[in-house]
């Protein structure tokens, strides 16, 4: 069974990644030395902590196996294991792109996000 990991992007980051075909990380990612990803049950927490006030955030899905050994599961927020990617994300590897809409101020996620 395929394991999916997710990357939340700000609208400007998404637009830049579309122009370049890759994503080398947000300012926070570059500071930390890896691209922060989330498992399906971590997306909402990451969104609420870092993206709740961002206009037009985008959620990208990736097959964890396709990211190869550059994907590491490491202890992070709350002692949970989070996926961290030590490389540049190739946008062509993205399985899906979901622009997160809001209804009455509440973010609406795809059904696979727990």
N, C-alpha and C positions, 0 to 999 in steps of 0.2 A: 504494500500500500504506500502510495506517495505521501511524503511528509511535506507540507507546505509551510513556508515562512513568509512573512509580510514586511514590507517597508512602507511607512507613511512618509509622504513628501508634501512639503508646502507647494502651493501653486507655482511659485517662481522656480523652485527646484525641479518640478515636473516639466515645466516649459523648457528649462535649460537642458534637462536630460533628453528631451525629445529632439532638440537641435543637435546635440552631440552624439546621441545614441548610447550614452553611458552615464552612470552616476558615480562620482568619486566621493560622495559624502556631503552631508551638511556641515556647518561650522562645528557643531557638537561632535559629529562623527570624526572629523579631521582632528579635533582637539584630543579625542580619546584614542585615535589610531586605528579605528575600525568602524564599519557601518553597522549601526544599531538596527537589528531586525527584531521581529516579534513572532512568537507562536500564535496560533489562532486564539487561544485563551488569554493572551497578553495584549492584543491589539487595543481593546477598549481602554485598558489602564494607561497604555502609552498615549493613546489619543487624548484622554482626559487630562493627563499631566502636561503634555507638550503641544497639542494641536487643537484643543477645544475652542480657542479664540482665533484660529487661523481661517481666513477665507479660502474656500475651494481646495481643501486637502484631498490628496489622491492616495489610494491604497493599492500597492502593487503586490502580486503574489509570485513566489518563486518556488520551484521544486528544490528542496534542500539538497538532495543528492546531486543535482546538476551543478551546484555551487562548489562541489568538490571539497578538498581538504582545507580550503581557505575559510570554510564555515566552521566555527568553533562554538560549542555550547558552554557558556561560562556563567558563574554566579554573578548576579547583579541585583537589581532592586528587590528588596524584601527577601534576599537569599535564594531567589528563583534562578533557574538556569535560563538564560536568554541566548538566542542565536546572534553571534557577532561575525561579521564577514570582513576578513582581512584582504581586501582587494577592491576592484572597481566593478560595479554591477553593470552587466551588459543588458541594455533594455530589451534586446531581442530575446533574451532568456525569460522575460516576464511571461507568466502564464495568463495573467489577467490584469486589467487596470480598472479600478472602480473609483469614480469621483464621489466622494462622500457627501450626499445631500443632507439637508436639515429640514425637519418638519417641526414647526413650533419650537425652534431652538434646539431640538434633539437630533443628534447625529444618527443617521440610518446606515447600518452596515449590511454587507451581504450575509446571507443566512449561515455561511460556514464560520463566521466570526461568533464565538461563544460569548 
